[in-house]
Amino acid sequence: MFVLADLTNGSFDLVDAPNCTQFHVAVVGDGDRARLDETLCEVGRVESPEVAWISVAEVRRMARLCVDDSWARDFEAMLGYATGKGWLDDAGEHIQAHIEWNEVGDAS
């Protein structure tokens, strides 16, 4: 699954939610790191041009309408894996996601 951030209109969405084997932020549209941080402010924050921290609770909220009952188990397994890799913050509230700048975007 991934968070799609559209810098053109400042929107975001969770895409491919059933897929708990990957997690990242995909950026489309023209903008920079500050614009991405503004776009994601409701669900997380941008740490660097390569890394964002996304709220686990917000991922659950966004996924709830497009997944089946097995998703919660799969998502917990993903969080367990992320914890082992250091990709979950100390409070367990945010998961690290690498950022893929897919279109025009100045990551500075």
CYANA upper distance limits for C-alpha pairs under 8 A (distance plus 0.5 A):
  1 MET  CA     14 LEU  CA      7.50
  1 MET  CA     15 VAL  CA      6.15
  1 MET  CA     16 ASP  CA      5.10
  1 MET  CA     17 ALA  CA      5.20
  1 MET  CA     18 PRO  CA      7.24
  1 MET  CA     19 ASN  CA      5.52
  1 MET  CA     20 CYS  CA      6.53
  1 MET  CA     21 THR  CA      7.95
  1 MET  CA     22 GLN  CA      6.30
  1 MET  CA     23 PHE  CA      5.77
  1 MET  CA     24 HIS  CA      7.77
  2 PHE  CA     14 LEU  CA      6.28
  2 PHE  CA     15 VAL  CA      5.85
  2 PHE  CA     16 ASP  CA      7.18
  2 PHE  CA     17 ALA  CA      7.73
  2 PHE  CA     22 GLN  CA      7.94
  2 PHE  CA     23 PHE  CA      5.60
  2 PHE  CA     24 HIS  CA      5.39
  2 PHE  CA     25 VAL  CA      6.04
  2 PHE  CA     26 ALA  CA      7.33
  3 VAL  CA     12 PHE  CA      7.08
  3 VAL  CA     13 ASP  CA      6.10
  3 VAL  CA     14 LEU  CA      5.10
  3 VAL  CA     15 VAL  CA      6.60
  3 VAL  CA     23 PHE  CA      8.39
  3 VAL  CA     24 HIS  CA      6.92
  3 VAL  CA     25 VAL  CA      5.21
  3 VAL  CA     26 ALA  CA      6.66
  4 LEU  CA     12 PHE  CA      5.86
  4 LEU  CA     13 ASP  CA      5.79
  4 LEU  CA     14 LEU  CA      6.73
  4 LEU  CA     15 VAL  CA      7.13
  4 LEU  CA     25 VAL  CA      6.42
  4 LEU  CA     26 ALA  CA      5.37
  4 LEU  CA     27 VAL  CA      6.54
  4 LEU  CA     28 VAL  CA      8.04
  5 ALA  CA     10 GLY  CA      7.73
  5 ALA  CA     11 SER  CA      6.43
  5 ALA  CA     12 PHE  CA      4.87
  5 ALA  CA     13 ASP  CA      7.29
  5 ALA  CA     25 VAL  CA      7.47
  5 ALA  CA     26 ALA  CA      6.60
  5 ALA  CA     27 VAL  CA      5.38
  5 ALA  CA     28 VAL  CA      6.79
  5 ALA  CA     36 LEU  CA      7.78
  5 ALA  CA     39 THR  CA      7.39
  5 ALA  CA     40 LEU  CA      7.80
  6 ASP  CA     10 GLY  CA      6.12
  6 ASP  CA     11 SER  CA      5.76
  6 ASP  CA     12 PHE  CA      6.56
  6 ASP  CA     27 VAL  CA      6.53
  6 ASP  CA     28 VAL  CA      5.45
  6 ASP  CA     29 GLY  CA      6.15
  6 ASP  CA     39 THR  CA      8.22
  7 LEU  CA     11 SER  CA      7.40
  7 LEU  CA     27 VAL  CA      7.63
  7 LEU  CA     28 VAL  CA      6.66
  7 LEU  CA     29 GLY  CA      5.35
  7 LEU  CA     30 ASP  CA      6.48
  7 LEU  CA     31 GLY  CA      6.40
  7 LEU  CA     35 ARG  CA      7.10
  7 LEU  CA     36 LEU  CA      6.96
  7 LEU  CA     39 THR  CA      7.25
  8 THR  CA     28 VAL  CA      8.10
  8 THR  CA     29 GLY  CA      5.45
  8 THR  CA     30 ASP  CA      6.61
  8 THR  CA     31 GLY  CA      8.07
 10 GLY  CA     35 ARG  CA      8.44
 10 GLY  CA     38 GLU  CA      8.12
 10 GLY  CA     39 THR  CA      5.36
 11 SER  CA     39 THR  CA      6.67
 12 PHE  CA     39 THR  CA      7.54
 12 PHE  CA     40 LEU  CA      7.53
 13 ASP  CA     62 MET  CA      7.99
 14 LEU  CA     59 VAL  CA      7.85
 14 LEU  CA     62 MET  CA      6.72
 14 LEU  CA     63 ALA  CA      7.40
 17 ALA  CA     63 ALA  CA      6.36
 17 ALA  CA     66 CYS  CA      7.51
 17 ALA  CA     67 VAL  CA      7.25
 18 PRO  CA     66 CYS  CA      8.29
 18 PRO  CA     67 VAL  CA      6.37
 18 PRO  CA     71 TRP  CA      6.84
 20 CYS  CA     71 TRP  CA      8.45
 20 CYS  CA     74 ASP  CA      6.62
 20 CYS  CA     75 PHE  CA      6.32
 20 CYS  CA     78 MET  CA      6.54
 21 THR  CA     78 MET  CA      7.32
 23 PHE  CA     97 ALA  CA      6.56
 23 PHE  CA     98 HIS  CA      8.26
 24 HIS  CA     97 ALA  CA      4.97
 24 HIS  CA     98 HIS  CA      5.54
 24 HIS  CA     99 ILE  CA      6.51
 24 HIS  CA    100 GLU  CA      7.85
 25 VAL  CA     52 ALA  CA      7.96
 25 VAL  CA     97 ALA  CA      6.61
 25 VAL  CA     98 HIS  CA      6.68
 25 VAL  CA     99 ILE  CA      5.28
 25 VAL  CA    100 GLU  CA      6.61
 26 ALA  CA     99 ILE  CA      6.50
 26 ALA  CA    100 GLU  CA      5.33
 26 ALA  CA    101 TRP  CA      6.72
 26 ALA  CA    102 ASN  CA      6.97
 27 VAL  CA     36 LEU  CA      8.36
 27 VAL  CA     99 ILE  CA      7.72
 27 VAL  CA    100 GLU  CA      6.54
 27 VAL  CA    101 TRP  CA      5.42
 27 VAL  CA    102 ASN  CA      6.04
 27 VAL  CA    103 GLU  CA      7.53
 28 VAL  CA    101 TRP  CA      7.28
 28 VAL  CA    102 ASN  CA      6.05
 28 VAL  CA    103 GLU  CA      5.65
 28 VAL  CA    104 VAL  CA      7.68
 28 VAL  CA    105 GLY  CA      8.22
 29 GLY  CA    103 GLU  CA      6.45
 29 GLY  CA    104 VAL  CA      6.49
 29 GLY  CA    105 GLY  CA      7.33
 30 ASP  CA    103 GLU  CA      7.72
 30 ASP  CA    104 VAL  CA      5.55
 30 ASP  CA    105 GLY  CA      5.55
 30 ASP  CA    106 ASP  CA      8.24
 31 GLY  CA     35 ARG  CA      6.18
 31 GLY  CA     36 LEU  CA      7.64
 31 GLY  CA    104 VAL  CA      7.75
 31 GLY  CA    105 GLY  CA      5.44
 31 GLY  CA    106 ASP  CA      6.61
 31 GLY  CA    107 ALA  CA      8.37
 32 ASP  CA     36 LEU  CA      6.79
 32 ASP  CA    105 GLY  CA      6.06
 32 ASP  CA    106 ASP  CA      5.18
 32 ASP  CA    107 ALA  CA      5.47
 32 ASP  CA    108 SER  CA      6.74
 33 ARG  CA     37 ASP  CA      6.62
 33 ARG  CA     46 VAL  CA      7.84
 33 ARG  CA     48 SER  CA      8.02
 33 ARG  CA     49 PRO  CA      6.56
 33 ARG  CA    106 ASP  CA      7.77
 33 ARG  CA    107 ALA  CA      5.73
 33 ARG  CA    108 SER  CA      6.57
 34 ALA  CA     38 GLU  CA      6.71
 35 ARG  CA     39 THR  CA      6.63
 36 LEU  CA     40 LEU  CA      6.63
 36 LEU  CA     46 VAL  CA      7.72
 37 ASP  CA     41 CYS  CA      6.34
 37 ASP  CA     44 GLY  CA      8.48
 37 ASP  CA     45 ARG  CA      6.14
 37 ASP  CA     46 VAL  CA      5.71
 40 LEU  CA     44 GLY  CA      6.09
 40 LEU  CA     45 ARG  CA      6.68
 40 LEU  CA     46 VAL  CA      8.24
 41 CYS  CA     45 ARG  CA      6.33
 43 VAL  CA     54 ILE  CA      6.23
 43 VAL  CA     55 SER  CA      5.99
 43 VAL  CA     58 GLU  CA      6.34
 43 VAL  CA     59 VAL  CA      8.48
 44 GLY  CA     52 ALA  CA      7.64
 44 GLY  CA     53 TRP  CA      5.91
 44 GLY  CA     54 ILE  CA      4.78
 44 GLY  CA     55 SER  CA      5.98
 44 GLY  CA     94 HIS  CA      8.04
 45 ARG  CA     52 ALA  CA      6.15
 45 ARG  CA     53 TRP  CA      5.90
 45 ARG  CA     54 ILE  CA      7.17
 46 VAL  CA     51 VAL  CA      6.70
 46 VAL  CA     52 ALA  CA      4.68
 46 VAL  CA     53 TRP  CA      6.82
 47 GLU  CA     51 VAL  CA      5.97
 47 GLU  CA     52 ALA  CA      5.88
 47 GLU  CA     53 TRP  CA      7.64
 48 SER  CA     52 ALA  CA      7.48
 49 PRO  CA     99 ILE  CA      7.51
 49 PRO  CA    107 ALA  CA      5.75
 49 PRO  CA    108 SER  CA      7.21
 50 GLU  CA     98 HIS  CA      6.03
 50 GLU  CA     99 ILE  CA      5.45
 50 GLU  CA    100 GLU  CA      7.96
 51 VAL  CA     96 GLN  CA      7.29
 51 VAL  CA     97 ALA  CA      6.29
 51 VAL  CA     98 HIS  CA      5.19
 51 VAL  CA     99 ILE  CA      6.11
 52 ALA  CA     96 GLN  CA      6.36
 52 ALA  CA     97 ALA  CA      5.74
 52 ALA  CA     98 HIS  CA      6.81
 52 ALA  CA     99 ILE  CA      7.21
 53 TRP  CA     94 HIS  CA      6.07
 53 TRP  CA     95 ILE  CA      5.92
 53 TRP  CA     96 GLN  CA      5.07
 53 TRP  CA     97 ALA  CA      6.53
 54 ILE  CA     58 GLU  CA      8.10
 54 ILE  CA     59 VAL  CA      8.07
 54 ILE  CA     94 HIS  CA      5.60
 54 ILE  CA     95 ILE  CA      5.81
 54 ILE  CA     96 GLN  CA      6.94
 54 ILE  CA     97 ALA  CA      7.53
 55 SER  CA     59 VAL  CA      6.86
 55 SER  CA     93 GLU  CA      6.33
 55 SER  CA     94 HIS  CA      4.88
 55 SER  CA     95 ILE  CA      6.96
 56 VAL  CA     60 ARG  CA      6.84
 56 VAL  CA     92 GLY  CA      8.39
 56 VAL  CA     93 GLU  CA      5.98
 56 VAL  CA     94 HIS  CA      5.78
 56 VAL  CA     95 ILE  CA      6.82
 57 ALA  CA     61 ARG  CA      6.67
 57 ALA  CA     93 GLU  CA      7.66
 58 GLU  CA     62 MET  CA      6.53
 59 VAL  CA     63 ALA  CA      6.53
 60 ARG  CA     64 ARG  CA      6.51
 63 ALA  CA     67 VAL  CA      6.62
 67 VAL  CA     71 TRP  CA      6.56
 70 SER  CA     74 ASP  CA      6.93
 71 TRP  CA     75 PHE  CA      6.37
 72 ALA  CA     76 GLU  CA      6.61
 73 ARG  CA     77 ALA  CA      6.80
 74 ASP  CA     78 MET  CA      6.76
 75 PHE  CA     79 LEU  CA      6.71
 76 GLU  CA     80 GLY  CA      6.64
 77 ALA  CA     81 TYR  CA      6.75
 78 MET  CA     82 ALA  CA      6.62
 79 LEU  CA     83 THR  CA      6.52
 79 LEU  CA     88 LEU  CA      7.86
 79 LEU  CA     95 ILE  CA      8.27
 80 GLY  CA     84 GLY  CA      6.93
 81 TYR  CA     85 LYS  CA      6.98
 82 ALA  CA     86 GLY  CA      6.64
 82 ALA  CA     87 TRP  CA      5.27
 82 ALA  CA     88 LEU  CA      6.35
 82 ALA  CA     95 ILE  CA      7.92
 83 THR  CA     87 TRP  CA      6.16
 83 THR  CA     88 LEU  CA      5.64
 87 TRP  CA     95 ILE  CA      6.25
 87 TRP  CA     96 GLN  CA      5.42
 87 TRP  CA     97 ALA  CA      8.35
 88 LEU  CA     92 GLY  CA      6.14
 88 LEU  CA     93 GLU  CA      7.77
 88 LEU  CA     94 HIS  CA      6.30
 88 LEU  CA     95 ILE  CA      5.05
 88 LEU  CA     96 GLN  CA      6.57
 89 ASP  CA     93 GLU  CA      6.92
 89 ASP  CA     94 HIS  CA      6.09
 89 ASP  CA     95 ILE  CA      7.03
 89 ASP  CA     96 GLN  CA      8.22
101 TRP  CA    105 GLY  CA      6.90
101 TRP  CA    107 ALA  CA      8.27
